[in-house]
C-alpha cells in the first residue's frame, strides 16, 4: 500500500505550501486539527497527505501505512513520518500497534453506531442552540448553502454535494456557539467522513438528503426548535441506516 500511496502523493493530490489549491479533504483535516494552511514543515505535508487520503477514501480502512515509503516519498527522515502518524492516531484515523506496521484504523459497526448516535444527539443540541441564539443574518447563511446543495443534487454531482453537506454541518456547529460541542463533533465526525460519503452515494440518497435539509433550513427560518431537533437527528440516523443497508461491516473482506 505504501507504493500506491507514494504514487498518488507525487501527483495532483500531493499538498504543498505553494502550487495547486488544497482539496476539500485537505482543508477539512487542517480545520479539524486547527492547523494553518501554510504547510511549512515536512510533518505537516505528510499529515495532510495521509489524512486527506483517508477521509477522501483513497486509503481504505485496514490499509498499511509504510513509514519507509512515506519517508522516501517526502524526502525526509522517519521522524516527521512518525510525528504525522501519531497525530492521526490521536484523531482516530490511524492505528499504531507495537511491532506492527501502522495502518488506517478500521471502525467496527458497533463503534460506528455509537458515533452516529452521539452525533445525532449533539446535532440536536446544535439545532436547538441555533434557534435560541439565531439572528436573521446567520439564518440566511443556510439559504445560500441550501441553494448550492440543490444545484449539486440536480447535477448529480456527488463530490460537490458531499463537501457542501460537510460545510453545512460545520456552519451549524459554528453558529451554535458551543466550542466544546464543536470540538467533539469535529473529533468524531472526521472518523466517519468516508462512511458519510458512502451513505450519500447510494441510489436515491441525494434526493432524500436535499429534501431533508430543505425542511431543516425552513425550520431554522421559522424558529421551530423541536422540529429542527427532530429533523437533524433524523438526518444523521438516516445516514447510519444507509451505511447499514450498504452491507458495510468494518470487517476485512
N, C-alpha and C positions, 0 to 999 in steps of 0.2 A: 504493500500500500504506500510505503514511503516514496517509491519511484513514481507512482502515479501522482502523488501529492506534489512532488518536485516538478513534474512536467506542467501541472496546472499552475503552480506558483510562478513559473517563468513566463507565462502568457499574460493575457489581459486581466486575469483575476488577481495578479500579484499586486498588493498595495504598496505604495511608496510615498515618500514625502512630497515628491514632485512627479507629475505625469498625469495619467488618466484620473478622472474623479473617482472617489471612493464609491463602491457599490452600496446598495441599501443595507446589505448584511454587514458590511464593514462599518458603516456608520452606526448601526444598531449595537454592535459589540462594543464600540468605543463609548457610545452613550451610556450603556448599562454599567460599564466599568469606570465611568466618569473620567475618561481619558481624552486628551486633546487629539484633534485630527492631524496634528503635525507629528508624523511618525518619525521621530528624530533618533530612535535607537533601534538596534537590531532586534532586541527582545520585543519591542512594540510591533515591529513589522511581522515577526513570527506569530505573535499573539493574534494580530488581526487576520493574518493569512489562514491560520489553522481555525481560529474561532469562527470566521465568516464561512469557511468551507463546511463547518459542522452545521451551523444554523441555516445555511442555504441548501443543505442536503447533498453537497458534493462529497463529503465524508460521511459515511453511514455509521450508525451505532455498531460497536464491535470492531471497527476498522483499527488496525495497528497504526501507531504514530512512530515512525522510525527516527529516533533522535539523531543518528549519524547522517541519515539522508537530509534531514532538515538543516543540520549544521552545514552540510555541503551546499545545499540549495541557497542558503543565505550567506555563504562565505564567512562563517562565524565559528567560534568555539562552541562546545556543548553547553556552556554556562547560560547564554541567552536563551537557548532552547529550553533548558531546564526551568528557567525563570518564567518563560511564557506558558509552558505546560502546567506548572504549579498554579499559576493564576487561573488558568482554565479549569483546573481541578477544583479550586475553591468555588468556582461558579457552577460546578456540577456538570461541566461539559466533557471533562476528560477524567479517566480513571488511571491512577498510577499505583501499581502494586509492587511489592518487593520482588526483585529478581524476575520481573516480567516487563515486557515492552509496554509503554503507555498506549492506551487505546481510547477511542471515542466511547464515552460512557453509554451503556445501554440501560434504558429505563424499563423496569418491569411494568406490566399492565396495572398491578395494584398501586404502584407509586404514581403512575400517570393518572389514575382515577383520583387519588388523594390530591394531587396537584390541581387537577381541574376543579375538584370540589372546593379547594381553598380559593382558587381564582374566582369561582362563581360567587362565593361569599364576599370576598374583598371587593369585587367589582360592584356588587350590590351596595356596599358601603360607599364606594366611589360615586355611584349614581345618586345616592341619597345626599351626599355632601355637595355634589354639583348643583342640585336643585336648591339646597338650603342656602348656598352662597353665590348663586349664579348672578351674573349681570347680563344685560341684553347683548352687549358686545361679545362676551365669552360664548354665549349660546350660539351666536351667529357663526362662530368658527366651525361648528359642526355642519352648518348648511353647506359650506364650501367643501368640506371633506366628503360629505354625502354626495354632492354633485359629481365629484371626481370618481367616487365609488360607482355611481350609476353609469358613468361613461365607460369605466373599465369593464364592468359587468356586461354592458351592451356589446362591447367589442370582444368579449370572451378573453380578455387579457388577464389571465390568472396571476401572473407575476406582479403586474402593477396593482391589481386588486388586493393581493395579499399584503403588500407593503403599505398600501393605503389603510388597510384594516389595522396593521401594527401602529401606524400613525394615529388612527382614530383612538385606539386604546391608550396610547402614550399621552394623547391630548387629554383624555378623560382623567388619567392619573394625575397629570399636572394641575388641572383645574380643580381637582378635589381638595388640594391644599393640605394634604397629609403626607409628609415626606417619609414617614416610617412605612405607611402602607405602600407608597410608591416604590420604595426600595425593595420591599418583599415581593411585590408584583414583578419588578424587574428581574429579581433573582430566580423566581420560579418560572416566569414567563419565557426567559431565554432558553431554558432547558427543553421546552416543548415547542419551540418555533417550527422545527421540522415536522412535528405532528400537526400543528395548526395549519401548515401548508398542505399536508396530506389530506386533512379533512375538507379543505376548500376545493381540492382537485377532484373530488368525487362527483359523479353526474348529478346535476340539479342543485348542487350546493351554492353556487354563486347566486342563483335567483333567490333561493331561500335567505341567504345571508344579506343580500342587498335590501330585501323587504324587511327583515328583522331590524336592520339598522335604520331604515327609513322610519319605522314605527318608534324606535328609541329616540331618534332626533326630534320627532314630533312630541314625544312625552317630555323631553327636556324643555322644548319651547313652551309647552302648556303648563309646565311646573307640576306634572303628575308624578310625584315621588314614588308612590307604591307601584305604579305601572312601570316606571323606568327601572326600578329594582327588579321586578319580575321579568321584564324583558331582557335585561343584561344578564341575569342569572341563566335564563333560558338559552341565550345566545352561546354562552360558554359551554353549557351542558349539551347543547346540540352538537358542538364541535367534538366533545368527548364521544357522543353516540356515533358520530360519523367515523371516528378513529376505530371504535369497536367494530362497526359494520365492515370496515375495510379489511378485517382479518388480521390487523397488526397485533402482535402479542408482546413484542420486545424481546422475544427469544430468537436465538440464531436459527438460520434456515436448516 
